[in-house]
Amino acid sequence: MIDKDINSARQKRKSSEARSSLMVFPNDTNDFGTMYGGRLIELMDMVGGICARRYTGTKAVTASIEDMQFYKPINKGDIIEITSHVIWTGTKSLIVKTKVTKEEYTEEKIVCSRAYFCFVAIDKKGSPVVVPELIVESLNDKKNYSIGQEIRKRQKLEEKRFQIELKENL
Ligand SMILES: CC(C)(COP(=O)(O)OP(=O)(O)OC[C@H]1O[C@@H](n2cnc3c(N)ncnc32)[C@H](O)[C@@H]1OP(=O)(O)O)[C@@H](O)C(=O)NCCC(=O)NCCS
């Protein structure tokens, strides 16, 4: 009943975006000169978090990272661009798609990584709060939204499995 009241008062909005570019320096790389995966995830989480905050207008914490792909290596000196946008919303959570492209010495942008970050909107006390409902318009929006739905389905199974692992100390 309470959820129904919340839903009836729920705002709707279009996806927000966030974008950042940087040049890869030696301290971003591993011991064979390509970008260190953990550093890339950190940057993706940061840009995704900015996107989530712009969308929700609240604090947003990372709840899970899904389907992280390191598709092409990134080298020292490459310029990378990280772009994020909201593709799916639940009640208090949202999924942000984050892509990374690299430029070497031409203007061509090559996709190197992609992941889906699930954020949960929280209030000042850290309790989850309702997010605006995503407006889905274009064909690409619809395709991305159904990817989000599919990820959410898998997450629910993972949540159950994780609870069993905790209980059985696996
Ligand atoms: C994320 C967090 C706030 C969720 O709190 P919670 O009390 O379990 O939340 P609820 O059970 O009320 O669920 C709220 C929403 O979060 C989603 N959620 C909770 N845990 C999740 C997880 N591990 N992965 C994906 N979604 C999750 C729920 O499915 C629900 O979504 P919906 O409202 O859209 O249906 C809490 O687990 C937390 O603080 N985790 C640590 C976050 C963190 O430190 N991140 C790294 C630094 S930013």
The ligand as an SDF file (V2000), in Angstrom:
LIG
                    3D

 48 50  0  0  0  0  0  0  0  0999 V2000
   23.2130   -0.9260   -1.5390 C   0  0  0  0  0  0  0  0  0  0  0  0
   22.5450   -0.8390   -0.1530 C   0  0  0  0  0  0  0  0  0  0  0  0
   22.2840    0.6220    0.2180 C   0  0  0  0  0  0  0  0  0  0  0  0
   21.2050   -1.5770   -0.2730 C   0  0  0  0  0  0  0  0  0  0  0  0
   20.6000   -1.5480    0.9980 O   0  0  0  0  0  0  0  0  0  0  0  0
   19.4060   -2.5480    1.3490 P   0  0  0  0  0  0  0  0  0  0  0  0
   18.8560   -2.1900    2.6700 O   0  0  0  0  0  0  0  0  0  0  0  0
   19.8420   -3.9520    1.0810 O   0  0  0  0  0  0  0  0  0  0  0  0
   18.3710   -2.1460    0.2420 O   0  0  0  0  0  0  0  0  0  0  0  0
   16.9440   -2.7690   -0.0500 P   0  0  0  0  0  0  0  0  0  0  0  0
   16.8880   -4.2280    0.2860 O   0  0  0  0  0  0  0  0  0  0  0  0
   15.9070   -1.8490    0.5290 O   0  0  0  0  0  0  0  0  0  0  0  0
   16.8870   -2.6540   -1.6570 O   0  0  0  0  0  0  0  0  0  0  0  0
   16.8490   -1.3970   -2.3040 C   0  0  0  0  0  0  0  0  0  0  0  0
   17.1660   -1.6190   -3.7530 C   0  0  0  0  0  0  0  0  0  0  0  0
   18.5440   -1.9380   -3.8950 O   0  0  0  0  0  0  0  0  0  0  0  0
   18.6770   -3.1350   -4.6680 C   0  0  0  0  0  0  0  0  0  0  0  0
   19.8590   -3.8390   -4.1810 N   0  0  0  0  0  0  0  0  0  0  0  0
   20.1870   -4.1030   -2.9090 C   0  0  0  0  0  0  0  0  0  0  0  0
   21.3590   -4.7760   -2.8780 N   0  0  0  0  0  0  0  0  0  0  0  0
   21.7630   -4.9240   -4.1610 C   0  0  0  0  0  0  0  0  0  0  0  0
   22.9000   -5.5180   -4.7840 C   0  0  0  0  0  0  0  0  0  0  0  0
   23.8720   -6.1070   -4.0830 N   0  0  0  0  0  0  0  0  0  0  0  0
   22.9930   -5.4790   -6.1190 N   0  0  0  0  0  0  0  0  0  0  0  0
   22.0300   -4.8800   -6.8640 C   0  0  0  0  0  0  0  0  0  0  0  0
   20.9380   -4.2960   -6.3280 N   0  0  0  0  0  0  0  0  0  0  0  0
   20.8040   -4.3200   -5.0000 C   0  0  0  0  0  0  0  0  0  0  0  0
   17.4100   -3.9170   -4.3880 C   0  0  0  0  0  0  0  0  0  0  0  0
   17.1570   -4.8930   -5.3950 O   0  0  0  0  0  0  0  0  0  0  0  0
   16.3920   -2.7860   -4.3950 C   0  0  0  0  0  0  0  0  0  0  0  0
   16.1170   -2.4210   -5.7330 O   0  0  0  0  0  0  0  0  0  0  0  0
   14.6580   -1.8440   -6.1620 P   0  0  0  0  0  0  0  0  0  0  0  0
   14.1920   -0.9140   -5.0740 O   0  0  0  0  0  0  0  0  0  0  0  0
   14.9290   -1.1050   -7.4390 O   0  0  0  0  0  0  0  0  0  0  0  0
   13.7840   -3.0280   -6.3270 O   0  0  0  0  0  0  0  0  0  0  0  0
   23.4170   -1.5280    0.9560 C   0  0  0  0  0  0  0  0  0  0  0  0
   23.5260   -2.8990    0.6620 O   0  0  0  0  0  0  0  0  0  0  0  0
   24.7880   -0.8970    1.0600 C   0  0  0  0  0  0  0  0  0  0  0  0
   24.9580    0.1430    1.6740 O   0  0  0  0  0  0  0  0  0  0  0  0
   25.8110   -1.5470    0.4530 N   0  0  0  0  0  0  0  0  0  0  0  0
   27.1530   -1.0060    0.4560 C   0  0  0  0  0  0  0  0  0  0  0  0
   27.3230   -0.0150   -0.6910 C   0  0  0  0  0  0  0  0  0  0  0  0
   28.7400    0.4510   -0.8200 C   0  0  0  0  0  0  0  0  0  0  0  0
   29.4160    0.6240    0.1640 O   0  0  0  0  0  0  0  0  0  0  0  0
   29.1830    0.6490   -2.0730 N   0  0  0  0  0  0  0  0  0  0  0  0
   30.5410    0.9910   -2.3590 C   0  0  0  0  0  0  0  0  0  0  0  0
   30.8580    2.4080   -2.1160 C   0  0  0  0  0  0  0  0  0  0  0  0
   29.8400    3.5440   -3.0010 S   0  0  0  0  0  0  0  0  0  0  0  0
  1  2  1  0
  2  3  1  0
  2  4  1  0
  2 36  1  0
  4  5  1  0
  5  6  1  0
  6  7  2  0
  6  8  1  0
  6  9  1  0
  9 10  1  0
 10 11  2  0
 10 12  1  0
 10 13  1  0
 13 14  1  0
 14 15  1  0
 15 16  1  0
 15 30  1  0
 16 17  1  0
 17 18  1  0
 17 28  1  0
 18 19  1  0
 18 27  1  0
 19 20  2  0
 20 21  1  0
 21 22  1  0
 21 27  2  0
 22 23  1  0
 22 24  2  0
 24 25  1  0
 25 26  2  0
 26 27  1  0
 28 29  1  0
 28 30  1  0
 30 31  1  0
 31 32  1  0
 32 33  2  0
 32 34  1  0
 32 35  1  0
 36 37  1  0
 36 38  1  0
 38 39  2  0
 38 40  1  0
 40 41  1  0
 41 42  1  0
 42 43  1  0
 43 44  2  0
 43 45  1  0
 45 46  1  0
 46 47  1  0
 47 48  1  0
M  END
$$$$
